[in-house]
Amino acid sequence: MPDVSVIIPTYNYAQFLAESIQSVLQQTYTEFELLVVDDGSTDQTRQVVAQFESDPRVRYLFQENRGDAAARNTGINHTTGRFVAFLDSDDLWLPEKLARQVEVLQLRPEISVVYTAIVLQQIDEQRRLPPPPAWRESTLYEELLYRNVITGSHSSVMIRREVFEQVGLFDDAFRISDRDLWRRLAERHGFYRLDEPLVCIRKHEDNSSRNKVMMADNHLRYFAKLQRDILPEYRHHLPRVAIWLFTGLTLGLLRRGKLRSACRTGWMVLSHVCRSPDAVTSLMRQWWRGLAARARLPGDTR
């Protein structure tokens, strides 16, 4: 039985997929299985995976198109390893990625999730992202209410398989479901960040995060769930979270001429400003402190 189950969910990313698979097969840690979950692709995805199936660690799973979260859940349900790692099918791993994460999880039983620093690659430009500013909130759970601080997100995490039985799988009601799962994990499980850049995140025109209308719908669904599920002691954050989530998104939608979606997210901002005007002052302070912190970051060449 392999120690690590690697899951690559993919949908019509054949042009990137071979390099992603190769980056897994080139890991120095070799006790893994690789599950490529094809979420109903109509391009050459099947043929790309077939090139690697002579390696007994590689398995191909096909499902009708049901979305990224459902594909990840299909992969989880077919895993046999103690640890689960995800790789987006347009990203890459550096060779020591699995070895370093397995080492942490074996030595630190109190840790359930390990993630890493990343390298950002866009077209022909490559650079390491500076470390994120220190948490503005008291706990990781609170910080995840506002922003996804798990660098590399899906492609950088390794998780103990057993924790899914406690907190559940990805919520397939969301197109982008990572922060919802990280928040649920942070309620009761320890996270650890490796400062080594062990993942290459590739930015391109087909990244789902560039679709602002889809992001607006995803954020509205996320916030509705958050209102139902947030731990009672953190409920006072909700007005600030709404303003934080939807202000920048509304401006981005307006710039793209997406008026209907901008009205939906703008209403969320206005309604929570009216209910909690103090939240605006608090957020302005946080925004200013965040700018000051980024200005002091060493090696930030952006």
Residue frames as qw, qx, qy, qz and C-alpha x, y, z in Angstrom:
[[0.000, 0.888, 0.460, 0.000, 0.00, 0.00, 0.00],
 [0.412, 0.489, -0.044, 0.768, 1.49, 3.43, -0.95],
 [0.286, -0.375, -0.469, 0.747, 2.01, 6.07, 1.73],
 [0.123, 0.445, 0.027, -0.887, 0.73, 8.92, -0.46],
 [0.428, 0.561, 0.687, 0.174, -2.21, 9.16, -2.84],
 [0.085, -0.314, 0.197, 0.925, -1.74, 11.94, -5.39],
 [0.384, 0.643, 0.658, -0.080, -4.87, 13.26, -7.10],
 [0.083, -0.200, 0.333, 0.918, -4.81, 15.29, -10.32],
 [0.424, 0.636, 0.592, -0.256, -8.33, 16.44, -11.30],
 [0.174, -0.250, 0.461, 0.834, -8.47, 17.68, -14.88],
 [0.480, 0.667, 0.540, -0.182, -10.87, 19.05, -17.46],
 [0.574, 0.769, 0.181, 0.215, -9.69, 19.92, -20.98],
 [0.206, -0.905, 0.348, 0.130, -6.15, 20.78, -19.86],
 [0.957, 0.145, 0.140, 0.210, -4.35, 18.30, -22.12],
 [0.485, 0.763, -0.177, 0.389, -1.82, 20.95, -23.13],
 [0.176, -0.738, 0.486, -0.433, -0.53, 21.16, -19.54],
 [0.898, -0.326, 0.097, -0.280, -1.27, 17.70, -18.18],
 [0.903, 0.225, -0.268, 0.248, 1.79, 15.73, -19.37],
 [0.294, 0.546, -0.441, 0.649, 4.20, 18.10, -17.61],
 [0.549, -0.518, 0.281, -0.592, 2.14, 17.94, -14.41],
 [0.987, -0.113, -0.036, -0.106, 2.14, 14.13, -14.42],
 [0.739, 0.396, -0.343, 0.424, 5.87, 14.08, -15.16],
 [0.031, -0.629, 0.419, -0.654, 6.56, 16.33, -12.17],
 [0.802, -0.394, 0.232, -0.385, 4.86, 13.75, -9.93],
 [0.986, 0.114, -0.079, 0.089, 6.71, 10.79, -11.42],
 [0.544, 0.540, -0.351, 0.537, 10.03, 12.62, -10.91],
 [0.517, -0.762, 0.162, -0.354, 9.52, 12.92, -7.13],
 [0.215, 0.489, -0.796, 0.283, 12.40, 11.67, -4.99],
 [0.458, -0.053, 0.735, -0.496, 9.79, 10.08, -2.70],
 [0.308, 0.147, -0.765, -0.546, 8.44, 7.13, -4.69],
 [0.007, -0.246, -0.946, 0.213, 5.89, 5.44, -2.38],
 [0.354, 0.345, 0.196, -0.847, 2.83, 6.98, -4.01],
 [0.384, 0.441, 0.777, 0.234, -0.09, 6.23, -6.30],
 [0.057, 0.242, -0.164, -0.955, -1.23, 8.78, -8.87],
 [0.304, 0.554, 0.772, -0.064, -4.93, 9.08, -9.70],
 [0.022, 0.072, -0.308, -0.948, -5.80, 11.27, -12.70],
 [0.266, 0.533, 0.736, -0.321, -9.51, 12.09, -12.46],
 [0.073, 0.108, 0.514, 0.848, -10.85, 13.18, -15.85],
 [0.239, 0.445, 0.548, -0.667, -13.95, 15.31, -15.28],
 [0.563, 0.636, 0.514, -0.116, -15.50, 14.64, -18.70],
 [0.128, -0.594, 0.383, 0.696, -12.77, 16.14, -20.91],
 [0.740, 0.594, 0.289, -0.126, -13.41, 16.41, -24.66],
 [0.258, 0.837, -0.463, -0.138, -9.80, 17.11, -25.69],
 [0.719, 0.366, -0.588, 0.066, -6.78, 14.73, -25.80],
 [0.448, -0.618, 0.492, -0.420, -6.67, 14.12, -22.03],
 [0.955, -0.106, 0.240, -0.138, -7.18, 10.35, -22.31],
 [0.826, 0.478, -0.149, 0.258, -4.36, 10.00, -24.82],
 [0.079, 0.765, -0.457, 0.447, -2.01, 12.09, -22.65],
 [0.657, -0.482, 0.472, -0.337, -2.58, 9.87, -19.60],
 [0.984, 0.165, 0.047, -0.051, -2.17, 6.71, -21.70],
 [0.520, 0.679, -0.430, 0.289, 1.48, 7.66, -22.29],
 [0.106, -0.568, 0.637, -0.511, 2.17, 7.13, -18.57],
 [0.849, -0.240, 0.112, -0.457, 0.08, 4.04, -17.79],
 [0.796, 0.245, -0.526, 0.171, 3.02, 1.69, -18.18],
 [0.078, 0.336, -0.635, 0.691, 3.95, 2.97, -14.71],
 [0.404, -0.388, -0.827, -0.034, 1.83, 0.85, -12.32],
 [0.165, -0.349, -0.500, 0.775, 1.44, 3.81, -9.95],
 [0.207, 0.133, -0.187, -0.951, -0.68, 5.72, -12.50],
 [0.195, 0.437, 0.875, -0.074, -4.46, 5.20, -12.57],
 [0.126, -0.093, -0.326, -0.932, -7.00, 6.92, -14.83],
 [0.127, 0.480, 0.794, -0.350, -10.57, 7.60, -13.63],
 [0.051, -0.219, -0.433, -0.873, -13.25, 9.11, -15.88],
 [0.097, 0.531, 0.721, -0.435, -16.50, 10.74, -14.80],
 [0.180, 0.755, 0.477, 0.413, -19.15, 12.85, -16.51],
 [0.228, 0.391, -0.157, 0.878, -18.47, 16.54, -16.04],
 [0.487, -0.710, -0.509, -0.013, -19.50, 17.47, -12.49],
 [0.107, -0.945, 0.123, -0.283, -16.94, 20.11, -11.57],
 [0.346, 0.585, -0.617, 0.397, -13.57, 20.39, -9.87],
 [0.425, -0.413, 0.589, -0.549, -14.73, 19.62, -6.32],
 [0.929, 0.045, 0.161, -0.329, -16.60, 16.51, -7.42],
 [0.770, 0.479, -0.403, 0.121, -13.51, 15.30, -9.30],
 [0.064, 0.544, -0.677, 0.491, -11.35, 15.73, -6.19],
 [0.673, -0.236, 0.463, -0.526, -13.93, 13.85, -4.13],
 [0.944, 0.254, -0.133, -0.163, -13.95, 11.00, -6.66],
 [0.518, 0.539, -0.582, 0.319, -10.19, 10.81, -6.28],
 [0.271, -0.459, 0.624, -0.572, -10.36, 10.81, -2.47],
 [0.849, -0.068, 0.263, -0.454, -12.91, 8.00, -2.52],
 [0.930, 0.317, -0.186, 0.022, -10.50, 5.84, -4.56],
 [0.145, 0.746, -0.575, 0.302, -7.37, 6.50, -2.51],
 [0.905, -0.212, -0.359, 0.082, -5.46, 3.90, -0.53],
 [0.500, 0.336, -0.406, 0.687, -2.65, 6.00, 0.98],
 [0.415, -0.538, -0.532, 0.506, -2.33, 7.42, 4.49],
 [0.092, -0.565, -0.020, 0.820, -1.73, 10.90, 3.10],
 [0.487, 0.677, 0.523, 0.174, -3.48, 12.71, 0.22],
 [0.217, -0.468, 0.191, 0.835, -1.89, 15.35, -2.00],
 [0.519, 0.737, 0.422, -0.094, -3.51, 17.31, -4.82],
 [0.315, -0.294, 0.389, 0.814, -1.98, 18.80, -7.96],
 [0.503, 0.692, 0.179, -0.486, -3.91, 21.01, -10.36],
 [0.822, 0.252, 0.433, 0.270, -3.38, 19.76, -13.89],
 [0.450, 0.826, -0.005, 0.338, -1.69, 22.99, -15.02],
 [0.313, -0.867, 0.360, -0.142, 0.78, 23.19, -12.09],
 [0.733, 0.364, -0.533, 0.214, 4.10, 21.48, -11.33],
 [0.750, -0.658, 0.064, 0.036, 5.90, 20.03, -8.31],
 [0.177, 0.752, -0.624, 0.114, 9.59, 20.32, -7.56],
 [0.671, 0.153, -0.725, -0.016, 11.26, 16.92, -6.95],
 [0.237, 0.079, -0.777, 0.577, 11.48, 17.13, -3.13],
 [0.439, -0.329, -0.042, -0.835, 7.87, 18.17, -2.55],
 [0.840, -0.290, -0.357, -0.288, 6.41, 14.86, -1.37],
 [0.700, 0.026, -0.544, 0.461, 9.50, 13.86, 0.62],
 [0.097, 0.245, -0.369, 0.891, 9.53, 17.05, 2.67],
 [0.571, -0.317, -0.038, -0.757, 5.81, 16.89, 3.45],
 [0.863, -0.174, -0.467, -0.077, 5.82, 13.21, 4.42],
 [0.502, 0.143, -0.550, 0.652, 8.72, 13.94, 6.77],
 [0.209, -0.290, 0.266, -0.895, 6.68, 16.60, 8.59],
 [0.759, -0.240, -0.172, -0.580, 3.57, 14.44, 8.92],
 [0.830, -0.044, -0.538, 0.142, 5.56, 11.48, 10.20],
 [0.429, 0.101, -0.507, 0.741, 7.40, 13.55, 12.81],
 [0.164, -0.049, 0.277, -0.946, 4.51, 15.82, 13.87],
 [0.064, -0.372, -0.923, -0.068, 1.37, 13.84, 14.77],
 [0.052, 0.620, 0.476, -0.621, -0.39, 17.05, 15.86],
 [0.172, 0.452, -0.335, -0.809, -0.18, 18.38, 12.28],
 [0.644, 0.371, 0.656, -0.131, -2.87, 17.31, 9.79],
 [0.568, 0.789, 0.212, 0.099, -2.14, 19.63, 6.85],
 [0.505, -0.455, 0.279, 0.678, 1.24, 20.62, 5.39],
 [0.532, 0.811, 0.227, 0.087, 1.55, 23.24, 2.63],
 [0.690, -0.119, 0.163, 0.695, 4.53, 24.91, 1.00],
 [0.041, 0.690, -0.143, -0.708, 5.84, 28.14, -0.44],
 [0.719, 0.519, 0.456, 0.080, 5.41, 28.44, -4.21],
 [0.251, -0.246, 0.415, 0.839, 6.99, 29.74, -7.38],
 [0.482, 0.682, 0.362, -0.414, 4.67, 31.74, -9.65],
 [0.362, -0.091, 0.643, 0.669, 5.13, 31.29, -13.40],
 [0.446, 0.729, 0.350, -0.384, 3.39, 33.49, -15.93],
 [0.659, 0.740, -0.127, -0.045, 4.22, 33.10, -19.64],
 [0.763, 0.357, -0.350, 0.411, 8.04, 33.29, -19.69],
 [0.091, -0.666, 0.397, -0.624, 8.39, 35.07, -16.35],
 [0.775, -0.306, -0.546, 0.088, 9.16, 33.13, -13.19],
 [0.019, 0.545, -0.439, 0.714, 9.56, 34.42, -9.66],
 [0.375, -0.277, -0.819, 0.334, 9.10, 33.32, -6.10],
 [0.308, -0.773, -0.304, -0.464, 6.22, 34.92, -4.30],
 [0.029, 0.445, -0.565, 0.695, 7.17, 36.72, -1.09],
 [0.200, -0.273, -0.891, 0.302, 5.84, 35.14, 2.09],
 [0.219, -0.728, -0.486, -0.431, 2.35, 36.36, 2.98],
 [0.109, -0.570, 0.334, -0.743, 2.10, 39.08, 5.63],
 [0.040, -0.003, -0.872, 0.488, 1.61, 37.92, 9.19],
 [0.168, -0.562, -0.798, -0.140, -1.93, 36.99, 10.08],
 [0.128, -0.408, 0.041, -0.903, -4.07, 39.97, 10.81],
 [0.738, -0.433, -0.160, -0.492, -6.45, 37.83, 12.85],
 [0.496, -0.590, 0.567, -0.291, -5.84, 35.84, 16.01],
 [0.688, -0.091, 0.720, -0.008, -6.24, 32.34, 14.54],
 [0.097, -0.109, 0.778, 0.611, -5.91, 30.62, 11.17],
 [0.136, 0.551, 0.823, 0.012, -9.65, 29.93, 11.23],
 [0.065, 0.832, 0.273, -0.480, -10.38, 33.65, 11.53],
 [0.093, -0.537, 0.466, 0.697, -7.85, 34.56, 8.84],
 [0.163, 0.112, 0.881, 0.430, -9.41, 32.07, 6.42],
 [0.218, 0.711, 0.596, -0.302, -12.72, 33.88, 6.80],
 [0.129, 0.855, -0.049, -0.500, -11.18, 36.79, 4.90],
 [0.446, 0.711, -0.484, -0.250, -8.61, 35.32, 2.52],
 [0.996, 0.034, -0.060, 0.062, -7.03, 32.08, 1.46],
 [0.155, -0.859, 0.488, -0.008, -3.61, 32.16, 3.13],
 [0.837, -0.134, 0.513, 0.137, -2.75, 28.58, 2.12],
 [0.145, 0.691, -0.480, -0.520, -0.11, 29.39, -0.51],
 [0.137, 0.241, -0.888, -0.366, -0.50, 27.22, -3.58],
 [0.708, -0.017, 0.201, -0.677, -3.79, 25.95, -2.11],
 [0.968, 0.102, 0.085, -0.216, -4.77, 22.64, -3.76],
 [0.778, 0.510, -0.326, 0.169, -1.40, 22.09, -5.43],
 [0.185, 0.602, -0.599, 0.494, 0.67, 22.63, -2.29],
 [0.625, -0.434, 0.385, -0.522, -1.25, 20.78, 0.43],
 [0.487, 0.058, -0.872, -0.007, -0.79, 17.27, 1.82],
 [0.590, -0.369, 0.178, -0.696, -3.49, 16.05, 4.20],
 [0.202, -0.124, 0.944, -0.229, -3.90, 13.06, 6.46],
 [0.314, -0.178, -0.766, -0.532, -6.50, 10.84, 4.78],
 [0.260, -0.398, -0.834, 0.281, -8.33, 10.19, 8.08],
 [0.017, 0.307, 0.302, -0.902, -9.35, 13.83, 8.57],
 [0.317, -0.060, -0.502, -0.802, -11.80, 13.70, 5.66],
 [0.416, -0.369, -0.829, -0.062, -13.87, 11.28, 7.73],
 [0.263, -0.462, -0.535, 0.656, -14.13, 13.96, 10.42],
 [0.060, 0.499, 0.057, -0.863, -14.73, 17.16, 8.43],
 [0.658, 0.609, 0.394, -0.200, -16.14, 15.82, 5.15],
 [0.634, 0.189, 0.439, 0.607, -14.98, 16.23, 1.56],
 [0.071, -0.073, 0.207, 0.973, -14.92, 19.24, -0.77],
 [0.382, 0.543, 0.528, -0.529, -18.33, 20.91, -1.12],
 [0.350, 0.155, 0.680, 0.625, -19.28, 20.38, -4.78],
 [0.142, 0.864, 0.473, -0.102, -21.82, 23.21, -4.62],
 [0.111, -0.871, 0.193, 0.438, -18.82, 25.52, -5.18],
 [0.747, 0.641, -0.126, 0.122, -16.82, 25.94, -8.38],
 [0.377, 0.523, -0.556, 0.525, -13.84, 26.89, -6.18],
 [0.769, -0.525, -0.275, -0.239, -14.09, 24.96, -2.93],
 [0.651, 0.193, -0.524, 0.514, -10.65, 25.02, -1.36],
 [0.019, -0.388, 0.403, -0.829, -11.06, 27.77, 1.24],
 [0.746, -0.347, -0.066, -0.564, -14.29, 26.21, 2.52],
 [0.924, -0.094, -0.356, 0.105, -12.46, 22.95, 3.25],
 [0.464, 0.301, -0.453, 0.699, -9.39, 24.68, 4.75],
 [0.329, -0.461, 0.214, -0.796, -11.70, 26.62, 7.10],
 [0.884, -0.293, -0.137, -0.337, -13.44, 23.43, 8.24],
 [0.832, 0.090, -0.409, 0.363, -10.09, 21.74, 8.80],
 [0.229, 0.434, -0.374, 0.787, -8.78, 24.74, 10.76],
 [0.622, -0.570, -0.061, -0.533, -11.60, 24.33, 13.31],
 [0.852, -0.460, 0.208, -0.138, -9.82, 21.35, 14.86],
 [0.929, 0.103, 0.109, 0.339, -6.64, 20.43, 12.98],
 [0.372, -0.729, 0.232, 0.526, -3.10, 21.79, 12.90],
 [0.664, 0.737, 0.036, 0.120, -1.53, 23.33, 9.77],
 [0.595, -0.538, 0.291, 0.521, 2.20, 23.63, 9.01],
 [0.523, 0.848, -0.038, -0.083, 3.86, 25.75, 6.31],
 [0.785, -0.119, 0.255, 0.553, 7.14, 24.72, 4.70],
 [0.042, 0.861, -0.071, -0.502, 9.00, 27.85, 3.60],
 [0.347, -0.229, 0.711, 0.567, 10.68, 26.05, 0.71],
 [0.555, 0.452, -0.112, -0.689, 9.16, 26.85, -2.73],
 [0.358, -0.124, 0.920, 0.105, 8.23, 23.30, -3.77],
 [0.450, 0.578, 0.680, -0.024, 5.32, 24.04, -6.13],
 [0.112, -0.111, 0.364, 0.918, 5.18, 25.96, -9.41],
 [0.339, 0.636, 0.587, -0.369, 1.81, 27.65, -9.96],
 [0.283, 0.089, 0.544, 0.785, 1.25, 28.50, -13.61],
 [0.249, 0.622, 0.350, -0.655, -0.89, 31.54, -14.43],
 [0.149, 0.059, 0.695, 0.701, -2.56, 31.76, -17.85],
 [0.346, -0.054, -0.194, -0.916, -5.70, 33.01, -19.56],
 [0.621, -0.217, -0.659, -0.364, -7.67, 29.82, -18.84],
 [0.181, -0.023, -0.761, 0.623, -7.29, 30.03, -15.02],
 [0.226, -0.634, -0.722, -0.160, -10.76, 29.86, -13.47],
 [0.310, -0.599, -0.363, 0.643, -9.96, 32.74, -11.10],
 [0.113, -0.097, 0.294, 0.944, -9.99, 35.12, -14.11],
 [0.210, -0.469, -0.695, -0.502, -13.72, 34.50, -14.59],
 [0.051, -0.125, 0.418, -0.898, -15.13, 37.25, -12.38],
 [0.655, -0.187, -0.184, -0.709, -18.79, 36.32, -12.91],
 [0.806, -0.107, -0.582, 0.006, -18.10, 32.76, -11.80],
 [0.379, 0.086, -0.582, 0.714, -16.08, 34.09, -8.86],
 [0.332, -0.235, 0.150, -0.901, -19.00, 36.34, -7.84],
 [0.807, -0.194, -0.336, -0.444, -21.40, 33.40, -7.84],
 [0.722, 0.006, -0.616, 0.314, -18.89, 31.29, -5.92],
 [0.154, 0.176, -0.476, 0.848, -18.37, 34.00, -3.27],
 [0.541, -0.258, -0.005, -0.801, -22.11, 34.48, -2.79],
 [0.865, -0.151, -0.446, -0.176, -22.58, 30.74, -2.25],
 [0.574, 0.109, -0.587, 0.560, -19.57, 30.64, 0.08],
 [0.085, -0.248, 0.357, -0.896, -20.84, 33.52, 2.21],
 [0.720, -0.261, -0.181, -0.617, -24.34, 32.00, 2.45],
 [0.845, -0.105, -0.513, 0.109, -22.80, 28.77, 3.75],
 [0.366, 0.212, -0.499, 0.757, -20.54, 30.72, 6.10],
 [0.386, -0.359, 0.128, -0.840, -23.55, 32.44, 7.67],
 [0.870, -0.238, -0.255, -0.347, -25.03, 29.01, 8.44],
 [0.919, -0.032, -0.334, 0.207, -21.89, 27.22, 9.59],
 [0.257, 0.626, -0.416, 0.608, -19.55, 29.76, 11.21],
 [0.505, -0.248, -0.691, 0.454, -18.56, 28.94, 14.78],
 [0.234, -0.869, -0.429, -0.077, -20.66, 31.08, 17.16],
 [0.504, -0.674, -0.038, 0.539, -17.64, 32.77, 18.75],
 [0.357, -0.150, 0.407, 0.827, -16.61, 34.14, 15.34],
 [0.240, 0.695, 0.658, 0.161, -20.02, 35.33, 14.15],
 [0.087, -0.878, -0.115, 0.457, -19.09, 38.97, 14.87],
 [0.338, -0.337, 0.533, 0.699, -16.71, 38.79, 11.89],
 [0.471, 0.477, 0.718, 0.187, -19.50, 38.35, 9.34],
 [0.249, 0.931, 0.189, -0.186, -20.13, 42.04, 8.43],
 [0.149, -0.771, 0.481, 0.390, -16.41, 42.67, 7.90],
 [0.496, -0.058, 0.807, 0.314, -16.04, 39.45, 5.92],
 [0.471, 0.683, 0.557, 0.027, -18.90, 40.44, 3.58],
 [0.141, 0.958, -0.077, -0.237, -17.43, 43.89, 2.93],
 [0.323, -0.595, 0.651, 0.343, -13.94, 42.42, 2.46],
 [0.559, 0.133, 0.788, 0.222, -15.10, 39.66, 0.07],
 [0.425, 0.668, 0.600, 0.119, -17.35, 41.73, -2.15],
 [0.015, 0.888, -0.026, -0.459, -15.85, 45.23, -2.43],
 [0.165, -0.509, 0.645, 0.545, -12.94, 44.33, -4.71],
 [0.347, 0.236, 0.876, 0.238, -15.05, 41.84, -6.62],
 [0.276, 0.811, 0.464, -0.227, -17.72, 44.47, -7.31],
 [0.027, 0.819, -0.270, -0.506, -15.15, 46.91, -8.68],
 [0.262, -0.260, 0.821, 0.436, -13.66, 44.18, -10.89],
 [0.354, 0.487, 0.795, 0.077, -17.08, 43.31, -12.29],
 [0.198, 0.886, 0.201, -0.367, -17.83, 46.97, -13.01],
 [0.108, -0.644, 0.528, 0.543, -14.53, 47.32, -14.90],
 [0.203, -0.029, 0.903, 0.377, -15.56, 44.36, -17.08],
 [0.398, -0.009, -0.306, -0.864, -19.06, 45.72, -17.70],
 [0.370, -0.239, -0.897, -0.046, -20.76, 42.87, -15.79],
 [0.253, -0.370, 0.139, -0.883, -23.47, 45.09, -14.31],
 [0.783, -0.351, -0.309, -0.409, -25.91, 42.41, -13.16],
 [0.808, -0.143, -0.454, 0.347, -23.27, 40.52, -11.16],
 [0.279, 0.255, -0.307, 0.873, -21.83, 43.81, -9.86],
 [0.467, -0.464, -0.052, -0.751, -25.28, 44.78, -8.53],
 [0.863, -0.325, -0.375, -0.095, -25.56, 41.47, -6.65],
 [0.709, -0.084, -0.378, 0.589, -22.15, 41.79, -4.98],
 [0.090, 0.377, -0.117, 0.914, -22.49, 45.56, -4.48],
 [0.605, -0.540, -0.216, -0.544, -25.73, 45.01, -2.60],
 [0.837, -0.287, -0.394, 0.249, -23.90, 42.67, -0.24],
 [0.444, 0.137, -0.259, 0.847, -21.39, 45.45, 0.52],
 [0.191, -0.435, -0.042, -0.879, -24.02, 48.16, 1.04],
 [0.720, -0.492, -0.353, -0.338, -26.31, 46.04, 3.21],
 [0.792, -0.295, -0.361, 0.394, -23.49, 45.09, 5.58],
 [0.283, 0.254, -0.158, 0.911, -22.09, 48.64, 5.67],
 [0.405, -0.518, -0.150, -0.739, -25.53, 49.86, 6.79],
 [0.825, -0.441, -0.340, -0.101, -25.78, 47.13, 9.43],
 [0.772, -0.482, -0.033, 0.412, -22.27, 47.60, 10.78],
 [0.320, 0.922, -0.098, 0.195, -20.62, 50.94, 9.89],
 [0.467, -0.760, 0.450, 0.045, -17.86, 50.21, 12.43],
 [0.882, 0.048, 0.406, 0.233, -16.75, 47.33, 10.21],
 [0.559, 0.777, 0.046, 0.285, -15.63, 49.80, 7.53],
 [0.148, -0.903, 0.360, -0.182, -13.33, 51.66, 9.93],
 [0.758, -0.407, 0.508, 0.038, -11.87, 48.38, 11.18],
 [0.846, 0.336, 0.330, 0.251, -11.24, 47.13, 7.64],
 [0.344, 0.899, -0.112, 0.246, -9.59, 50.40, 6.61],
 [0.404, -0.772, 0.485, -0.073, -7.18, 50.01, 9.52],
 [0.839, -0.104, 0.519, 0.130, -6.41, 46.43, 8.49],
 [0.700, 0.656, 0.179, 0.219, -5.95, 47.44, 4.85],
 [0.093, 0.934, -0.287, 0.191, -3.49, 50.18, 5.85],
 [0.586, -0.580, 0.566, -0.012, -1.54, 47.83, 8.13],
 [0.873, 0.198, 0.421, 0.145, -1.44, 45.27, 5.32],
 [0.527, 0.819, -0.033, 0.225, 0.01, 47.83, 2.89],
 [0.187, -0.861, 0.448, -0.151, 2.63, 48.83, 5.44],
 [0.777, -0.311, 0.547, 0.029, 3.57, 45.19, 6.07],
 [0.828, 0.439, 0.282, 0.206, 3.96, 44.45, 2.35],
 [0.279, 0.924, -0.186, 0.185, 6.12, 47.55, 1.91],
 [0.362, -0.734, 0.564, -0.110, 8.54, 46.10, 4.47],
 [0.967, 0.029, 0.254, -0.007, 8.75, 42.64, 2.87],
 [0.255, -0.615, 0.604, 0.439, 12.32, 41.78, 1.82],
 [0.259, -0.114, 0.855, 0.434, 12.87, 40.64, -1.75],
 [0.450, 0.631, 0.595, -0.213, 9.46, 41.68, -3.06],
 [0.256, -0.231, 0.471, 0.812, 10.25, 42.59, -6.67],
 [0.306, 0.620, 0.712, 0.119, 6.76, 43.01, -8.00]]
